[in-house]
Amino acid sequence: MAITAKLVKELRDSTGAGMMDAKKALTETNGDMEAAVDWLRTKGLAKAAKKSGRIAAEGLVAVAVEGGKGVAVEVNSETDFVGLNADFQSMVSSIAGAALNVETVEALADAEINGKSVTNTITDAVATIGENMSLRRMATVEGETVVSYIHNSVTDGMGKIGVLVGLKGTDNGIGKQLAMHIAAANPASLSEADLDASVVEKERQVQIDIARESGKPEAVIEKMIVGRMKKFLSEVTLLGQAFVVNPDLTVEAAAKEAGVEITSFVRMEVGDGIEKKEEDFAAEVAKAAQG
């Protein structure tokens, strides 16, 4: 039987399987739709796809460093319990290792670990563990020295927040302190030059509106804005922030005192920016009762 695009689409719509998986299932079953669904189920592909609509906002961030390169990857799951699963942790660790050899998350999805692509490895894990999972993102930091840190670690190299810091110069212990500062303070950028111009302009306009509410003259307002924007930039840029280890110094001054220069950083937190759908238990029961 000819495997048409219409048949493939119908199978994809009913199972949520990928295009190539749907086509292969139909080929293997000579176009028998019911048999193709069963084929996908036996391979764990239909089961995995059916879970793809569920929000995966938990999981782990893993970091890996090799020479002057560090990577951070986020692999999501539906519940935080999966982060304690040894098989899940092993998979995430392998994905982080593979990330050292690629430049983008798309390339990482196609990279192989243990003879299978990362995408297929995750699909198999969905079928085995029983939760929706996804490779969400990766980030890279390079420098003369790269230091990593995991906050709320569940095992070596992975946890809820991962930090990478690129340094120019030799780390004498300041690297971990800087990484811990970044985990705690969550700076928006390295310096004012790296900060999104729209963020700066929005804050400036907010401060102008606040100052005008005071009824002060424009000349006075202009001076007020200079001071307020200076304070804002010191709070959101890493180099301008007060160093958590010694608040009398800025992070930039602390690094300089230690003989290093911070060239880049990454802070990656599990689920950051994902909108979680929350429903109270009573509403959930009521919905179930309504069928």
C-alpha positions as CSV (number, residue, x, y, z in Angstrom):
1,M,0.0,0.0,0.0
2,A,1.3,3.5,-0.9
3,I,2.2,5.6,2.2
4,T,0.8,9.0,1.4
5,A,1.4,12.3,3.1
6,K,-2.2,12.3,4.2
7,L,-1.8,8.9,6.0
8,V,1.3,10.1,7.7
9,K,-0.4,13.3,8.9
10,E,-3.4,11.3,10.2
11,L,-1.1,9.0,12.2
12,R,0.8,12.0,13.6
13,D,-2.3,13.8,14.6
14,S,-3.7,10.7,16.4
15,T,-0.5,9.8,18.2
16,G,1.6,12.9,18.3
17,A,4.6,10.9,16.9
18,G,7.3,12.6,14.8
19,M,6.9,12.6,11.0
20,M,9.7,10.1,10.3
21,D,8.5,7.8,13.1
22,A,4.9,7.9,11.7
23,K,6.1,7.2,8.2
24,K,8.3,4.3,9.4
25,A,5.4,2.8,11.4
26,L,3.1,2.9,8.3
27,T,5.8,1.3,6.2
28,E,6.4,-1.4,8.7
29,T,2.7,-2.2,8.9
30,N,1.9,-1.8,5.2
31,G,-0.3,1.2,5.8
32,D,-2.5,-0.4,8.4
33,M,-3.4,2.6,10.7
34,E,-4.4,0.6,13.8
35,A,-1.3,-1.7,13.4
36,A,0.9,1.5,13.0
37,V,-0.5,2.9,16.2
38,D,0.4,-0.3,18.0
39,W,3.8,-0.3,16.4
40,L,4.5,3.2,17.8
41,R,3.2,2.2,21.2
42,T,5.5,-0.9,21.4
43,K,8.4,1.4,20.5
44,G,7.4,3.9,23.2
45,L,6.9,6.6,20.7
46,A,3.2,7.1,20.9
47,K,3.4,7.0,24.7
48,A,6.1,9.7,24.7
49,A,4.2,11.9,22.2
50,K,1.0,11.8,24.2
51,K,2.8,13.3,27.2
52,S,4.2,16.1,25.1
53,G,1.3,18.4,25.9
54,R,2.1,18.3,29.7
55,I,4.2,21.1,31.0
56,A,7.8,20.1,31.8
57,A,9.1,22.9,34.1
58,E,11.1,20.8,36.6
59,G,14.3,18.8,35.9
60,L,18.0,19.5,36.2
61,V,20.7,21.9,35.0
62,A,24.1,20.2,34.4
63,V,27.5,21.8,33.8
64,A,30.6,20.4,32.3
65,V,34.0,22.1,31.8
66,E,36.9,21.0,29.6
67,G,40.0,23.2,29.3
68,G,38.9,26.8,28.5
69,K,35.3,25.8,27.7
70,G,32.3,25.3,29.9
71,V,28.7,24.3,29.0
72,A,25.4,24.4,30.9
73,V,22.4,22.4,29.7
74,E,18.8,22.3,31.0
75,V,16.8,19.1,30.6
76,N,13.2,19.4,31.9
77,S,10.7,17.0,33.4
78,E,7.2,17.3,34.8
79,T,8.1,16.7,38.4
80,D,11.1,17.4,40.6
81,F,11.1,13.7,41.7
82,V,12.6,12.8,38.3
83,G,15.6,14.9,39.2
84,L,16.4,12.3,41.9
85,N,16.2,9.4,39.4
86,A,19.6,7.9,38.8
87,D,18.8,7.0,35.2
88,F,17.6,10.6,34.5
89,Q,20.8,12.0,36.1
90,S,23.0,9.8,34.1
91,M,21.3,10.9,30.9
92,V,21.6,14.6,31.7
93,S,25.2,14.1,32.6
94,S,25.8,12.5,29.2
95,I,24.0,15.3,27.4
96,A,26.2,17.9,29.2
97,G,29.3,16.0,28.0
98,A,28.0,15.9,24.4
99,A,27.4,19.7,24.6
100,L,31.1,20.3,24.9
101,N,31.5,19.3,21.3
102,V,28.7,21.4,19.7
103,E,27.8,25.1,19.5
104,T,23.9,25.1,19.5
105,V,21.1,23.4,21.2
106,E,19.8,22.2,17.8
107,A,23.2,20.5,17.1
108,L,23.1,19.1,20.6
109,A,19.7,17.5,19.9
110,D,21.2,15.7,17.0
111,A,24.4,14.7,18.7
112,E,24.9,11.1,19.6
113,I,25.3,9.6,23.1
114,N,25.7,5.8,23.3
115,G,24.9,5.4,19.6
116,K,21.6,7.3,19.7
117,S,20.8,11.0,19.2
118,V,20.0,13.1,22.2
119,T,16.5,13.5,20.9
120,N,15.9,9.8,20.7
121,T,17.6,9.1,24.0
122,I,15.2,11.5,25.7
123,T,12.2,9.9,23.9
124,D,13.2,6.5,25.2
125,A,13.6,7.9,28.7
126,V,10.0,9.4,28.5
127,A,8.7,5.9,27.7
128,T,10.7,4.3,30.5
129,I,10.2,6.9,33.3
130,G,6.7,7.9,32.3
131,E,7.0,11.7,32.2
132,N,7.3,14.3,29.5
133,M,10.9,15.5,29.2
134,S,12.6,17.9,26.9
135,L,16.0,19.4,26.1
136,R,15.3,23.1,26.6
137,R,18.6,25.0,26.2
138,M,22.3,25.1,26.4
139,A,24.9,27.9,27.0
140,T,28.6,28.1,26.5
141,V,31.3,30.1,28.3
142,E,35.0,30.3,27.2
143,G,38.0,31.9,28.8
144,E,41.5,31.4,30.0
145,T,39.9,29.8,33.0
146,V,36.3,28.6,33.3
147,V,34.8,27.9,36.8
148,S,31.5,26.1,37.4
149,Y,29.2,26.0,40.4
150,I,26.0,24.2,41.1
151,H,23.5,25.5,43.7
152,N,21.1,23.0,45.3
153,S,23.0,20.1,43.7
154,V,21.4,16.7,43.7
155,T,24.6,15.0,42.5
156,D,28.0,16.0,41.2
157,G,27.7,18.6,38.4
158,M,23.9,19.1,38.4
159,G,21.1,20.7,40.3
160,K,18.6,23.5,40.2
161,I,21.0,26.4,39.3
162,G,24.1,26.1,37.3
163,V,26.7,28.9,36.9
164,L,29.7,29.3,34.6
165,V,32.3,32.1,34.9
166,G,34.9,32.9,32.4
167,L,38.1,34.5,33.8
168,K,41.2,36.1,32.3
169,G,44.0,35.2,34.6
170,T,44.7,32.4,37.1
171,D,41.9,31.4,39.5
172,N,43.2,31.5,43.1
173,G,39.9,30.6,44.7
174,I,38.0,33.7,43.7
175,G,36.2,31.8,40.9
176,K,33.9,29.8,43.1
177,Q,33.1,32.9,45.2
178,L,32.2,34.8,42.1
179,A,30.0,31.9,40.8
180,M,28.2,31.7,44.1
181,H,27.6,35.4,44.0
182,I,26.1,35.1,40.5
183,A,23.8,32.2,41.7
184,A,22.6,34.4,44.6
185,A,22.4,37.8,43.0
186,N,21.2,36.8,39.5
187,P,22.7,39.8,37.6
188,A,21.1,40.7,34.3
189,S,24.4,41.3,32.4
190,L,28.1,41.5,32.9
191,S,28.3,45.3,32.5
192,E,26.2,48.3,31.4
193,A,27.6,47.8,27.9
194,D,26.0,44.3,27.7
195,L,22.7,45.3,29.2
196,D,19.7,45.3,26.8
197,A,19.2,49.0,25.8
198,S,15.4,48.6,26.0
199,V,15.7,47.5,29.6
200,V,17.7,50.6,30.5
201,E,15.3,52.9,28.6
202,K,12.3,51.4,30.3
203,E,13.8,51.8,33.7
204,R,14.8,55.4,32.9
205,Q,11.2,56.2,31.8
206,V,9.8,54.7,35.0
207,Q,12.1,56.7,37.1
208,I,11.2,59.9,35.2
209,D,7.5,59.3,35.7
210,I,8.1,58.6,39.4
211,A,10.2,61.8,39.8
212,R,7.6,63.9,38.0
213,E,4.9,62.8,40.4
214,S,6.9,64.6,43.1
215,G,6.2,67.9,41.3
216,K,9.9,68.9,41.3
217,P,11.3,71.1,38.5
218,E,12.7,69.4,35.4
219,A,16.3,70.5,36.2
220,V,16.0,68.8,39.6
221,I,14.4,65.7,38.0
222,E,17.3,65.3,35.6
223,K,19.8,65.2,38.4
224,M,17.6,62.7,40.3
225,I,17.5,60.4,37.3
226,V,21.3,60.3,37.0
227,G,21.6,59.1,40.6
228,R,18.7,56.6,40.3
229,M,20.0,55.1,37.1
230,K,23.5,54.8,38.5
231,K,21.9,52.8,41.5
232,F,19.9,50.7,39.1
233,L,22.9,49.7,37.0
234,S,24.9,48.9,40.1
235,E,22.2,46.5,41.1
236,V,21.6,44.6,37.8
237,T,25.1,44.4,36.3
238,L,27.6,41.9,37.7
239,L,30.6,44.1,37.8
240,G,28.7,46.9,39.5
241,Q,27.1,44.7,42.2
242,A,28.3,44.7,45.8
243,F,30.3,41.5,46.3
244,V,28.4,39.1,48.6
245,V,31.6,38.0,50.3
246,N,32.7,41.6,51.0
247,P,30.0,44.2,50.3
248,D,32.5,47.0,50.7
249,L,33.8,46.0,47.3
250,T,32.1,45.8,43.9
251,V,32.4,42.5,42.1
252,E,34.7,44.2,39.6
253,A,37.0,45.5,42.4
254,A,37.1,42.1,44.1
255,A,38.1,40.3,40.9
256,K,40.8,42.9,40.2
257,E,42.1,42.6,43.8
258,A,42.3,38.8,43.2
259,G,44.3,39.3,40.0
260,V,41.6,38.2,37.5
261,E,39.1,39.8,35.1
262,I,35.6,38.5,34.5
263,T,35.1,38.1,30.8
264,S,31.7,36.3,30.7
265,F,29.2,34.3,32.8
266,V,26.1,32.2,32.5
267,R,23.5,31.6,35.2
268,M,20.9,28.9,34.3
269,E,18.0,28.0,36.6
270,V,15.6,25.1,36.1
271,G,12.3,26.3,34.7
272,D,13.2,29.9,34.5
273,G,10.8,31.7,32.3
274,I,8.4,28.7,31.8
275,E,4.8,29.5,32.6
276,K,3.6,26.8,34.9
277,K,-0.1,25.9,34.7
278,E,-1.4,25.5,38.3
279,E,-4.8,24.3,39.3
280,D,-6.1,23.8,42.8
281,F,-7.1,20.3,43.8
282,A,-10.8,21.1,44.1
283,A,-10.9,22.5,40.6
284,E,-9.1,19.4,39.3
285,V,-11.6,17.0,40.9
286,A,-14.5,19.1,39.7
287,K,-13.2,19.0,36.1
288,A,-12.7,15.2,36.3
289,A,-16.3,14.8,37.7
290,Q,-17.7,16.7,34.7
291,G,-16.0,14.2,32.4
